[in-house]
């Protein structure tokens, strides 16, 4: 006989960082029967008094539709979900491959707070984008009411119990919220990470380090199969996501050329293109000049009529050897700049192809 029961939040009620009690509303905006016995004034700072809006979001009522829409706008990543089958080409499939915040600083990356979920844990040169942690995800009542996961326990003939998921009512995907909070468990591992997160306005300043550690410890052991597809990958490189968009042309992308437009002025693109163009022009000019010297050194126009034939031959030989050296040096530079990175890219693609079907990577490793 089947017994329906809700799966509890990933953390205990005592370790919740937001203690506000909630009064869920029905679809027409009236308090549900669960909250009728305590009709509190809204926006009451007393944590013992229930509220009728999402924690930290006074404009979001506690109706099922409003909360689902809010969580969708806050945490959903449709573009990355659409690119999921091809992300192995541009990233390492390991949800725990996330550098803590202090390590981001060691790599000279600026921590940029963004409200766009599709930019969460995306880095570009000297910046990494991190979405601030919504206060509602620190609330135990919020998880039990709006992020449930119903399971059914059925007894078998041998007396054992098998647990299978039961299709819930239309609610937000709990796995996305679990994966998002787990990413914070990996970003904020040490006390210095906690300080950097507060300075970057990633979560409320009144949070305490000890309480945060107790709360987030529940998420560190969660595996990739328990989180949304986006969080099967850790931090992602923006330039490689741009290539994924160009290759797979997802319908969710706003442009078929960029995952996120990196610059908003044409001058920035011209500035970045000038240096490679100048280098290519100078390198090509040097090669052509060296080849010209190899082909011919005009003996009669050197102006050293008093030198004998052996001296002219030695000078010509020196010019020829110098030209050969310039050609070899130019070839070596081009090999270092193109052949070796291309070989590394091929190796990374081969590694990703071999591991594309694995549900999760065993080793943490470090992302680039």
DOZATI-325151 format. One record per residue (C-alpha): residue in three letters; x, y, z. Coordinates in steps of 0.2 Angstrom, whole numbers, plus 2048, in hexadecimal, padded with zeros to 3 digits. Last residue first. Layout:
NODE	ALA	X	Y	Z .
...
//
This chain:
NODE	UNK	8C9	888	7B2 .
NODE	UNK	8C0	87C	7BD .
NODE	UNK	8C8	873	7CB .
NODE	UNK	8C7	860	7CE .
NODE	UNK	8B9	859	7D8 .
NODE	UNK	8BC	847	7D3 .
NODE	UNK	8AD	83B	7D1 .
NODE	UNK	8A5	843	7C2 .
NODE	UNK	892	842	7C1 .
NODE	UNK	885	839	7B7 .
NODE	UNK	892	832	7AB .
NODE	UNK	88C	833	799 .
NODE	UNK	897	841	793 .
NODE	UNK	8A7	83A	79B .
NODE	UNK	8B0	833	78B .
NODE	UNK	8AA	842	781 .
NODE	UNK	8B0	84E	78E .
NODE	UNK	8C1	847	78E .
NODE	UNK	8C2	847	77B .
NODE	UNK	8BC	859	77B .
NODE	UNK	8C9	85E	788 .
NODE	UNK	8D7	855	77E .
NODE	UNK	8D1	85E	76E .
NODE	UNK	8D2	86F	777 .
NODE	UNK	8E3	86B	77E .
NODE	UNK	8E9	868	76C .
NODE	UNK	8E1	878	766 .
NODE	UNK	8EA	881	774 .
NODE	UNK	8FB	879	76F .
NODE	UNK	8F9	87D	75C .
NODE	UNK	8F3	88F	75D .
NODE	UNK	8FD	89A	768 .
NODE	UNK	90C	88F	76B .
NODE	UNK	90D	889	759 .
NODE	UNK	90C	89B	753 .
NODE	UNK	91A	8A0	75E .
NODE	UNK	925	891	758 .
NODE	UNK	921	896	746 .
NODE	UNK	927	8A7	748 .
NODE	UNK	937	8A2	751 .
NODE	UNK	93A	896	743 .
NODE	UNK	938	8A3	736 .
NODE	UNK	943	8AF	73F .
NODE	UNK	950	8A3	741 .
NODE	UNK	950	89F	72E .
NODE	UNK	952	8B2	72B .
NODE	UNK	961	8B3	737 .
NODE	UNK	969	8A4	72E .
NODE	UNK	967	8AD	71D .
NODE	UNK	96D	8BE	723 .
NODE	UNK	97D	8B5	72A .
NODE	UNK	980	8AB	71A .
NODE	UNK	97F	8BB	710 .
NODE	UNK	98C	8C3	71B .
NODE	UNK	997	8B4	71A .
NODE	UNK	995	8B4	707 .
NODE	UNK	999	8C7	706 .
NODE	UNK	9A9	8C4	711 .
NODE	UNK	9AF	8B6	705 .
NODE	UNK	9AD	8C1	6F5 .
NODE	UNK	9B9	8CE	6FC .
NODE	UNK	9B3	8DE	704 .
NODE	UNK	9B8	8EF	6FC .
NODE	UNK	9A8	8F0	6F2 .
NODE	UNK	99E	8F0	703 .
NODE	UNK	98E	8FA	6FC .
NODE	UNK	982	8EB	6FF .
NODE	UNK	97A	8EE	6EE .
NODE	UNK	984	8E2	6E4 .
NODE	UNK	981	8D4	6F0 .
NODE	UNK	96E	8D5	6EF .
NODE	UNK	968	8C8	6FC .
NODE	UNK	95B	8BE	6F4 .
NODE	UNK	94E	8B0	6F8 .
NODE	UNK	952	8AF	70B .
NODE	UNK	950	8C1	70D .
NODE	UNK	93F	8C1	706 .
NODE	UNK	93A	8B2	711 .
NODE	UNK	940	8BC	720 .
NODE	UNK	935	8CB	71B .
NODE	UNK	926	8C0	718 .
NODE	UNK	928	8B9	729 .
NODE	UNK	92A	8C9	732 .
NODE	UNK	91B	8D1	729 .
NODE	UNK	910	8C2	72D .
NODE	UNK	915	8C4	740 .
NODE	UNK	912	8D7	740 .
NODE	UNK	900	8D4	737 .
NODE	UNK	8FB	8C6	743 .
NODE	UNK	901	8D0	752 .
NODE	UNK	8F8	8DF	74D .
NODE	UNK	8E8	8D5	749 .
NODE	UNK	8E9	8CC	75A .
NODE	UNK	8EB	8DD	763 .
NODE	UNK	8DD	8E7	75A .
NODE	UNK	8CF	8DA	75D .
NODE	UNK	8CD	8DD	76F .
NODE	UNK	8CB	8F0	76C .
NODE	UNK	8BF	8ED	75E .
NODE	UNK	8B4	8E3	769 .
NODE	UNK	8B4	8F0	777 .
NODE	UNK	8B1	8FE	76B .
NODE	UNK	8A1	8F5	765 .
NODE	UNK	899	8F8	776 .
NODE	UNK	88E	8ED	781 .
NODE	UNK	89B	8DF	785 .
NODE	UNK	89A	8CD	78B .
NODE	UNK	889	8C9	782 .
NODE	UNK	883	8BA	78C .
NODE	UNK	882	8A9	783 .
NODE	UNK	888	8B2	773 .
NODE	UNK	886	8AF	761 .
NODE	UNK	875	8A7	75E .
NODE	UNK	86D	8B5	768 .
NODE	UNK	85F	8B6	775 .
NODE	UNK	862	8A3	778 .
NODE	UNK	853	899	77E .
NODE	UNK	852	891	76C .
NODE	UNK	863	889	76E .
NODE	UNK	86F	88B	75F .
NODE	UNK	87A	87C	762 .
NODE	UNK	88A	881	75C .
NODE	UNK	889	894	75E .
NODE	UNK	881	892	770 .
NODE	UNK	88F	886	775 .
NODE	UNK	89C	892	76E .
NODE	UNK	895	8A0	779 .
NODE	UNK	895	893	788 .
NODE	UNK	8A8	891	785 .
NODE	UNK	8AB	8A4	786 .
NODE	UNK	8A0	8A5	796 .
NODE	UNK	8AA	897	7A0 .
NODE	UNK	89F	88D	7AB .
NODE	UNK	8A0	88A	7BE .
NODE	UNK	899	879	7C3 .
NODE	UNK	890	86D	7B8 .
NODE	UNK	883	860	7BE .
NODE	UNK	87B	870	7C5 .
NODE	UNK	872	874	7B4 .
NODE	UNK	86A	863	7B4 .
NODE	UNK	861	866	7C5 .
NODE	UNK	867	85E	7D5 .
NODE	UNK	865	84D	7DD .
NODE	UNK	86F	843	7D0 .
NODE	UNK	87E	84F	7D2 .
NODE	UNK	881	84A	7E4 .
NODE	UNK	87C	852	7F5 .
NODE	UNK	88A	851	802 .
NODE	UNK	88D	864	803 .
NODE	UNK	87B	868	805 .
NODE	UNK	878	864	817 .
NODE	UNK	888	86D	81C .
NODE	UNK	880	87D	816 .
NODE	UNK	875	880	825 .
NODE	UNK	882	87C	833 .
NODE	UNK	88F	886	82A .
NODE	UNK	883	895	828 .
NODE	UNK	87F	894	83A .
NODE	UNK	892	895	83F .
NODE	UNK	895	8A3	833 .
NODE	UNK	887	8AE	838 .
NODE	UNK	87B	8B6	82C .
NODE	UNK	877	8C8	82F .
NODE	UNK	87F	8CE	81E .
NODE	UNK	871	8C6	814 .
NODE	UNK	878	8BC	805 .
NODE	UNK	882	8BF	7F5 .
NODE	UNK	886	8D1	7F9 .
NODE	UNK	898	8D0	7F3 .
NODE	UNK	89E	8D5	804 .
NODE	UNK	893	8C8	80C .
NODE	UNK	89A	8BA	800 .
NODE	UNK	8AC	8C0	803 .
NODE	UNK	8AA	8BE	816 .
NODE	UNK	8A2	8AC	814 .
NODE	UNK	8B0	8A7	808 .
NODE	UNK	8BD	8AD	815 .
NODE	UNK	8B4	8A2	822 .
NODE	UNK	8B6	893	817 .
NODE	UNK	8AA	889	80B .
NODE	UNK	8A0	896	803 .
NODE	UNK	8A0	892	7F0 .
NODE	UNK	89D	87F	7F3 .
NODE	UNK	88E	881	7FF .
NODE	UNK	888	88F	7F3 .
NODE	UNK	887	883	7E5 .
NODE	UNK	87E	877	7F0 .
NODE	UNK	871	885	7F2 .
NODE	UNK	86E	886	7DF .
NODE	UNK	86E	873	7DD .
NODE	UNK	860	871	7EA .
NODE	UNK	856	87F	7E3 .
NODE	UNK	857	877	7D1 .
NODE	UNK	853	866	7D8 .
NODE	UNK	843	86D	7E0 .
NODE	UNK	83B	870	7CF .
NODE	UNK	82E	87D	7D2 .
NODE	UNK	81C	877	7D5 .
NODE	UNK	80E	870	7CB .
NODE	UNK	807	863	7D6 .
NODE	UNK	812	854	7D9 .
NODE	UNK	815	845	7CE .
NODE	UNK	81A	837	7DB .
NODE	UNK	82C	831	7DC .
NODE	UNK	82F	81F	7E1 .
NODE	UNK	835	818	7F1 .
NODE	UNK	836	805	7F3 .
NODE	UNK	834	7FE	805 .
NODE	UNK	839	7ED	80A .
NODE	UNK	82D	7E0	812 .
NODE	UNK	832	7D2	806 .
NODE	UNK	821	7D3	7FD .
NODE	UNK	824	7E6	7FA .
NODE	UNK	81E	7F4	804 .
NODE	UNK	81B	805	7FB .
NODE	UNK	822	815	7FF .
NODE	UNK	81C	824	7F5 .
NODE	UNK	826	834	7F2 .
NODE	UNK	820	846	7F2 .
NODE	UNK	82E	853	7EF .
NODE	UNK	82A	864	7F6 .
NODE	UNK	831	875	7F2 .
NODE	UNK	823	881	7F6 .
NODE	UNK	81C	87B	807 .
NODE	UNK	82A	871	80F .
NODE	UNK	838	87C	807 .
NODE	UNK	830	88D	80C .
NODE	UNK	82D	886	81E .
NODE	UNK	83F	883	820 .
NODE	UNK	845	894	81A .
NODE	UNK	857	897	813 .
NODE	UNK	851	895	801 .
NODE	UNK	845	8A3	804 .
NODE	UNK	854	8AF	807 .
NODE	UNK	859	8AE	7F5 .
NODE	UNK	86C	8AB	7F3 .
NODE	UNK	874	8B8	7E8 .
NODE	UNK	878	8B3	7D7 .
NODE	UNK	88B	8B1	7D3 .
NODE	UNK	894	8B7	7C4 .
NODE	UNK	8A7	8B5	7C2 .
NODE	UNK	8B2	8C2	7BB .
NODE	UNK	8C4	8C3	7B6 .
NODE	UNK	8C3	8BA	7A5 .
NODE	UNK	8B0	8B5	7A4 .
NODE	UNK	8A9	8AA	7B1 .
NODE	UNK	897	8A2	7B3 .
NODE	UNK	893	89C	7C4 .
NODE	UNK	881	8A3	7C3 .
NODE	UNK	87F	8AB	7B2 .
NODE	UNK	86F	8A2	7AD .
NODE	UNK	868	8A7	7BE .
NODE	UNK	868	8B9	7BA .
NODE	UNK	867	8C3	7CA .
NODE	UNK	87A	8C7	7C9 .
NODE	UNK	887	8CA	7D6 .
NODE	UNK	899	8CC	7CF .
NODE	UNK	8A7	8C4	7D8 .
NODE	UNK	8B7	8CB	7D0 .
NODE	UNK	8C3	8BE	7CA .
NODE	UNK	8D6	8BF	7CE .
NODE	UNK	8D8	8AC	7CE .
NODE	UNK	8DC	8AE	7E1 .
NODE	UNK	8CC	8B7	7E2 .
NODE	UNK	8C2	8A8	7DB .
NODE	UNK	8CC	89D	7E7 .
NODE	UNK	8C5	8A8	7F5 .
NODE	UNK	8B3	8A5	7EE .
NODE	UNK	8B4	893	7EE .
NODE	UNK	8B8	88A	7DD .
NODE	UNK	8AA	880	7D6 .
NODE	UNK	8AC	86E	7CE .
NODE	UNK	89F	867	7D9 .
NODE	UNK	892	864	7CB .
NODE	UNK	89F	85B	7C1 .
NODE	UNK	89C	859	7AE .
NODE	UNK	8AB	864	7A8 .
NODE	UNK	8A7	871	79C .
NODE	UNK	8A7	876	78A .
NODE	UNK	8A3	866	780 .
NODE	UNK	89A	85E	78F .
NODE	UNK	88E	86C	78E .
NODE	UNK	886	864	77F .
NODE	UNK	877	85A	787 .
NODE	UNK	874	868	793 .
NODE	UNK	872	876	786 .
NODE	UNK	85F	877	789 .
NODE	UNK	861	876	79B .
NODE	UNK	86E	884	79A .
NODE	UNK	862	88F	791 .
NODE	UNK	853	88B	79C .
NODE	UNK	85C	890	7AC .
NODE	UNK	84F	891	7BA .
NODE	UNK	854	899	7CB .
NODE	UNK	84D	8AA	7CD .
NODE	UNK	83F	8AB	7C0 .
NODE	UNK	839	89A	7C3 .
NODE	UNK	83A	89C	7D6 .
NODE	UNK	82F	8AC	7D4 .
NODE	UNK	823	8A3	7C8 .
NODE	UNK	821	895	7D4 .
NODE	UNK	81E	8A0	7E3 .
NODE	UNK	811	8AB	7DA .
NODE	UNK	808	89B	7D4 .
NODE	UNK	808	892	7E5 .
NODE	UNK	802	8A2	7EE .
NODE	UNK	80E	8A9	7FB .
NODE	UNK	80E	8BA	7F5 .
NODE	UNK	81E	8C1	7ED .
NODE	UNK	820	8D4	7EF .
NODE	UNK	827	8D3	801 .
NODE	UNK	836	8C8	7FA .
NODE	UNK	842	8C4	808 .
NODE	UNK	838	8B5	80E .
NODE	UNK	829	8B3	802 .
NODE	UNK	81A	8BC	807 .
NODE	UNK	80C	8B9	814 .
NODE	UNK	816	8B9	823 .
NODE	UNK	815	8AF	833 .
NODE	UNK	819	8B6	845 .
NODE	UNK	827	8AE	84E .
NODE	UNK	834	8B6	844 .
NODE	UNK	82E	8C7	84B .
NODE	UNK	832	8D4	83D .
NODE	UNK	81F	8D5	838 .
NODE	UNK	81E	8D8	825 .
NODE	UNK	80C	8D3	825 .
NODE	UNK	801	8D3	835 .
NODE	UNK	7FE	8C2	83B .
NODE	UNK	7EF	8B7	838 .
NODE	UNK	7F3	8A7	842 .
NODE	UNK	7E5	89A	842 .
NODE	UNK	7E2	89D	830 .
NODE	UNK	7F3	897	82B .
NODE	UNK	7F1	885	827 .
NODE	UNK	7E0	888	820 .
NODE	UNK	7E7	893	812 .
NODE	UNK	7E8	8A6	813 .
NODE	UNK	7DF	8AF	806 .
NODE	UNK	7E7	8B4	7F5 .
NODE	UNK	7DB	8AC	7E9 .
NODE	UNK	7E8	89E	7E5 .
NODE	UNK	7E9	899	7F8 .
NODE	UNK	7F5	8A2	803 .
NODE	UNK	803	89A	80D .
NODE	UNK	806	8A2	81E .
NODE	UNK	819	8A0	821 .
NODE	UNK	824	8A0	831 .
NODE	UNK	834	8AA	831 .
NODE	UNK	843	8A0	837 .
NODE	UNK	84F	8A4	829 .
NODE	UNK	860	89B	82C .
NODE	UNK	859	88A	82D .
NODE	UNK	864	87F	838 .
NODE	UNK	856	87A	844 .
NODE	UNK	84A	875	836 .
NODE	UNK	856	869	82F .
NODE	UNK	85E	86A	81E .
NODE	UNK	85B	861	80D .
NODE	UNK	848	865	80F .
NODE	UNK	83D	856	813 .
NODE	UNK	836	84A	806 .
NODE	UNK	823	84B	807 .
NODE	UNK	819	83B	80B .
NODE	UNK	80D	830	801 .
NODE	UNK	80B	81E	808 .
NODE	UNK	807	811	7FB .
NODE	UNK	800	800	800 .
//
